[in-house]
């Protein structure tokens, strides 16, 4: 547990109890897709059904992580989770690779439970501020995806 940080976007309900049919932005931290800080459904989760979606995940590796989602064509980000890491994930045991566009737990049953196409990504240093994330979202929406 805790070997990776990957953004998941799709309709997989890893631990059960999900509300609605998604698609949702979740954190793939290895050994599970997390909608928040535990295996219980996070009531702040919501489906993102716009044509283009921005998904963000940040993690300090010891105590806190956040998940955000938004419409990549307009508007700001919605904070879905900002709090403690799931039990057993502190400290994280990251292994040093940086990769954009993939994670492993989407496909535990040899089926692709992710949704959509990955277009572009950004990695920032440290634990970015909300202002940094809002600036990234402003750049994304200014790109004019159609």
N, C-alpha and C positions, 0 to 999 in steps of 0.2 A: 504494500500500500504506500502511496505517496511517491512513486517513482517518476511521475510526469504531471505536467499541466497541459491539458489540451481542451479546446473549446469543442463542445458537441452541439450540433443543431439538428434536431430531428424529432421523431415521435416515439422513441424508445422510452419506456417507463421502467427503468432498471429495477427499482425496489418495490414497485407497485404503489397503489394509492394515488396515482396522478389525477389531476382534475382537468377534464377536457381531453382533446385529442392532439393538441400541439399544432405545429412544431414548437419546441421549447429550446432555449439556450441553457445548457447545463455544463458543468465542469466534469471532465474526464480526468480524474486524479489517479487512475489505475485501480483496478478492482471495483469499478462502479462509476456510474454517471450520477453526479450529485446536483440536485436542484437548489441546494442550500447546504447548511452545516451538518446534516445528518442524513440517514437513509429515509427519514420521514419526508413526505411531500411538503414543500415550502409553499405556504399560502400566498407569498408574493410572486410566485412564478406566474407567467402568462404566456399565451401563445403569440407568436409573431408570424403573421400571415401576409405581410407586405411582400411585394415581388422581390425586393432586395433587403437583406437584413444585416445590420452591424451587430456583432457579438464580441464581448470583451470579457476577459478573465484576468484577474491579477491576484498574486499570492505572495505573501512575504516568507513562506516556507516554514514558519514556526508557529504562528498563532492565528493568522487572519487571511481570508481571501474574499474576493468580491466577484460577482457575476452581473453583467449588464447586457442589455439588448436594446435595439432601436431600429427604426425604419431607416435604411441607408439612403433614401431619397429626400427625406425631410425630417426636421425635428431633432430632439435631443435623445439622450439615453435614459432608459428606465433601469434603476437599480433593483435587481431581483434578489440579491443576497449581498450583505456586507457584514461579516461576522466571523466567528471562529471556524477553524478547520474541523472536519469530521473527526471523531475519536479514532485514534490510531494513525493519524496523518501528521503528527507533529513529533519530531521534526520531519519535514519532507526528505526523501532520499533521492533527489534528482541526480541524474547520471551524466549531465553535461551536454547533451545534444540540443540543438535548436532546429526545429522543423515546423513548417507551416502547412496546414491543410490536412492533417491526419491525426488520428488517435486510435487506440486499440479496442476499447470496450464497446464501441458501436457494433462490433462484428463478432461477438463472442459465440454466436450460434451459426457462424459462417453465412450470415445474411447481412446485407448492407442496410442498416437501420438509420443511417444518416440521410439528410435531405438536401437537395440542391447542389450547386456547383460552387466551389471555392474560387473567388476571383483575386483577392489580394489580401495581404496581411501586414501588420506592423508589430514590431517588438520594441519595447522601450526598456530602459535601464531602471532598476530599482522597483519601488512600489509607487506607480504614478499617481499623481493627484487627480482629483475630479476635474480640475482645470485642464490638465494634459489630456485626459480622456475626452473632454468636451471639445478640445481643439482638434483631436483626431476625428471625432464625429463630424465637426464642421467641415473639415477637409473632405471627408467621405461624401457628405451630402452635396458639396460644391462640385464634385466630379460629374454630377448629372446623369447617374445611371437611369436608363430607360427600358 
